[in-house]
Amino acid sequence: MSHFCNHQGVQRVSVVGNSGSGKSTLGAALAARLGAPYVELDSIFHQPGWAELPRDEFRERVGALADGDAWVIDGNYTAVRDLVWARADTVVWIDLPRPLVMRRIIGRTLRRAARRQELWNGNREPWSNWLTLDPERSIIMWSWTQHAKYRVRYAEAMADPALAHLTFIRLRSPAEVRVFLSG
């Protein structure tokens, strides 16, 4: 892994994984190391008031970004995965254990809500994350319900011959993430 960030062929990286796994932290650090723009798909999709960007406009914006020569794009949106992965050369999958991810997402959500931290486009973490079991309205429940789904989705993608043009890097622990980033 130590040669990865210095490899000349690596220019377009998709970072995927469950909410709370550390995609944004890794993505921003990797983009800085590669000297490439960093894009968080949530910042495009979640418009003011948590309104969702219409699918066609989302695909148009992400497609324009993916056409760039170098980038690190973080996010799991199936609506644009084909656009991102068609241009990517590498997929970094952060696949941490569910208990660790849940500790992280709960702590992060609490900190963001208490500090009224702005996320994207004026949006802030709502206190309702603590009051609902609806995964569409709670990032905590979303993370819980998506964990196993992402494991299946990305394991299947790694084995898919149609995606053989991609180099998959699966990071399964905080130690592996640290080694990857320090390489």
N, C-alpha and C positions, 0 to 999 in steps of 0.2 A: 504494500500500500504506500510505502514511502515515496515511490516514484510518481504516484498519481498526479499530484498537484504541479509537478514540473514537466509532465508529459506534454509535448507540443501538440499532439493530436486531440487533447481534451480542450474543448472550447464551449460546448453547449451541454449543460448538466441539468437534469430534472431531479429534484429532491422530493421524495415522497415518504409517507409514514403517517401514523396516527396523530391526531391533535394532541399536543403535549409531549411529543417525542423529541422535539428539538430541531424541527425542520428549519425554522427561521434562523435560529442561532447558527446552525451548521451552514445553511445556504448563504447567509451574509458573510461568514468567515471565508467560505470557499470562493465566493465571488471576489472578495478583496484579494485573496491569494492569486486568483487567475487574472485579476485586472479586468473583470467582466461586470456588466450590469447585473444587479440582483433584482428579481421580480417576485413578489409575494402575490400569488393569484387571489388570495382573499382581499387584497387591497383593490383589485379590479372588480371582483364580483360583488362585494358588499358596498353598495352605494349609501349615501346619507340616509339616516333613518333605518338602516339595515335592509333597505330595498335591494332586491336582487337584480343585477344587470340582466336584461333580456339575453337569451341564449345566442341569438345571431350577433348581437353587438359584442358579447363576451368573446365569442369565437373570432370575430373580426379583430378586436384589440389584441388578443393573445396571439393570433396568427401573425400580426404585424411584428410583435415582439420576437416571436420564434423565428422569423425570417432574418433576424440579426446574425452577425457572424460569431458572436460570443455572448453567453449569458448563463446565469444560474436562475432557474425558475422553480419555485417551491409551491407545491400544492397537489391535491389528489383529484381534481375535478375531471370526471370522465367526459364531460362535455367538450373538453379541449385536449384531452390526453393524446388523441391521434395527431393533433397539430404539433404539440410539444415533442412527442416521441419520434415523429417523422424527421425532425431536425436535430434532435439530441444525439450525442454520441455516448453519453453515460447517464445511467440512472443510479442515484444513491438512495437506497431504501433503509430508513432508520426503523428497525424492527425490535423495539425494546419490549421487555416483559410487561404485561398488562398492569400488575400492581405498581410498578415504577411509573408508568405512564399516568395512571390514575392519581398517584400522589402528586405528580408534577402538574397535571391539569387542574386539580382541585386547588393547589397552592397558588398557581398562576391566576386562576379565575378569581380567587379571593383577593389577592393583591391588586389586580386590575380594577375590580369593582370598588374596593375600599379607597383606592387612590384616584378613582374616576379617570383612569388613564385612557387617552384617546388611542384607538386602534387604527382605523382607516376611515377617512372621509367623515370625520366628526363622530363616528360611532364609539360607544363605550361599552364595556362589559356590563350587561344588565344583572341586577340582583336576582332577577327571575331565574337565572341559571340554578339557583339553590331551591327553587320552589316548584319546579316542573320535572316530570319524568319524560317529557316529549323531546326526543333527540333533535327535532327540527328547531326547538326553542332553547335548548340547553347544551352548551359545548361539553359539559361534563357527561351528560347522557350520550351525546354524539360520540365522544371518545370511547365510552364503554361499549356501545353497540357496534362500532365500526372496527374494533380491534381485530376480531377474528375474520371479518370480511376482507380487510386489507391484507391479512396474512395469506388468505387464499388467492386474492386478486394478484398480488405481486409475485407469489411463488409460481402461479400459472404463467404470468408474463415472462418470468425468467426462463421458463422451459419452452416458450412459444417460438418455433422456428421463424415465424414472421418478424420477430423482434431481434433476430440474431445480429443485426447491425449495432445493437446497443451493448455496452459493457455494463453489467449490473454489479453493484457493490452493496452487499447487505451487511449492515452494522447492527449487531444484536446486543450490545451492551454499551454503557457509558465509556468503558475503557476502550472499546473498539472505536468509538467516535473520537475520543481523545487521540488515539494513535493515528487514525486517519487524518485528522486535522493537523497533527504535528509533523506529518510526513512531508 
